[in-house]
Amino acid sequence: MTIRLLLSLFVFAGLGAGPAFADSAAEKVAMFAVRLTTEPQVLTACQRTGRVSDGNMEDLRKKIVRSGGNAGLLSWDSDDLERVYADVYRCEVVPK
């Protein structure tokens, strides 16, 4: 995944794209790499860094990345099933 990220950044820089666009592209790559799960045992080797919530999965992934995570343990409140909660985790190796 690191090679793809570097390649993407070089391509955007080579095309004359501004730094804001390169940051946005890097964030999109990181968002795509976020591991979402409902199984806590998958994240036992990871460190919990926080908790975020949103009603939109793309925005939830963005919040996970911006809070320093690369994995999220998903949960829902039975009173509001449209809102998704995620415990944010940082893993050295993202579980499959």
C-alpha positions as CSV (number, residue, x, y, z in Angstrom):
1,M,0.0,0.0,0.0
2,T,2.9,2.4,0.7
3,I,4.2,2.0,-2.8
4,R,0.8,3.0,-4.2
5,L,0.6,6.0,-2.0
6,L,4.1,7.2,-3.0
7,L,3.3,6.6,-6.7
8,S,0.0,8.5,-6.4
9,L,1.8,11.5,-4.8
10,F,4.5,11.5,-7.5
11,V,2.0,11.4,-10.3
12,F,0.0,14.3,-8.8
13,A,3.1,16.3,-8.2
14,G,4.3,15.6,-11.7
15,L,1.1,16.8,-13.2
16,G,1.5,20.2,-11.4
17,A,-1.2,19.6,-8.9
18,G,-1.1,21.9,-5.8
19,P,-0.2,20.6,-2.4
20,A,-3.8,20.8,-1.2
21,F,-4.8,18.3,-4.0
22,A,-1.9,16.0,-3.1
23,D,-3.0,16.1,0.6
24,S,-6.5,15.3,-0.4
25,A,-5.3,12.4,-2.6
26,A,-3.2,11.0,0.2
27,E,-6.1,11.2,2.6
28,K,-8.3,9.3,0.2
29,V,-5.7,6.6,-0.1
30,A,-5.6,6.4,3.7
31,M,-9.4,6.3,4.0
32,F,-9.5,3.4,1.5
33,A,-7.0,1.5,3.6
34,V,-9.0,1.8,6.9
35,R,-10.1,-1.6,8.2
36,L,-13.7,-1.6,9.6
37,T,-14.9,-4.5,11.7
38,T,-17.5,-5.4,14.3
39,E,-15.3,-8.1,15.7
40,P,-13.2,-6.9,18.7
41,Q,-10.8,-9.9,18.6
42,V,-9.5,-8.7,15.2
43,L,-8.0,-5.6,16.8
44,T,-6.4,-7.1,19.9
45,A,-2.8,-6.2,18.7
46,C,-3.8,-2.6,18.0
47,Q,-3.9,0.4,20.3
48,R,-7.2,2.3,20.9
49,T,-6.8,6.0,20.2
50,G,-10.3,7.4,20.4
51,R,-13.9,7.3,19.4
52,V,-15.8,8.9,16.5
53,S,-19.3,8.8,15.0
54,D,-21.1,9.8,11.9
55,G,-24.1,9.0,9.7
56,N,-22.0,8.7,6.6
57,M,-19.5,5.9,6.1
58,E,-17.1,8.1,4.0
59,D,-17.1,10.8,6.7
60,L,-16.6,8.2,9.4
61,R,-13.5,6.8,7.5
62,K,-12.2,10.4,7.2
63,K,-12.7,11.0,10.9
64,I,-10.8,7.8,11.7
65,V,-7.9,8.8,9.5
66,R,-7.8,12.4,10.9
67,S,-7.7,11.1,14.4
68,G,-4.6,9.0,13.7
69,G,-6.3,5.6,13.2
70,N,-6.2,3.0,10.5
71,A,-8.9,0.7,11.9
72,G,-12.3,1.1,13.5
73,L,-14.5,-1.1,15.6
74,L,-18.1,-0.4,14.6
75,S,-21.1,-0.2,16.8
76,W,-24.7,1.2,16.7
77,D,-27.1,2.7,19.2
78,S,-30.4,0.9,19.1
79,D,-32.2,4.2,19.4
80,D,-30.5,5.7,16.3
81,L,-29.4,3.1,13.7
82,E,-28.5,5.8,11.2
83,R,-25.5,6.9,13.2
84,V,-22.5,4.6,13.3
85,Y,-19.9,4.8,16.1
86,A,-16.3,3.6,15.8
87,D,-13.7,3.0,18.4
88,V,-10.5,4.2,16.6
89,Y,-7.5,2.0,16.6
90,R,-3.9,2.4,15.3
91,C,-2.4,-0.9,14.1
92,E,1.2,-1.5,13.2
93,V,0.0,-4.1,10.6
94,V,-3.6,-3.6,9.6
95,P,-5.5,-6.9,10.0
96,K,-7.2,-8.4,7.0
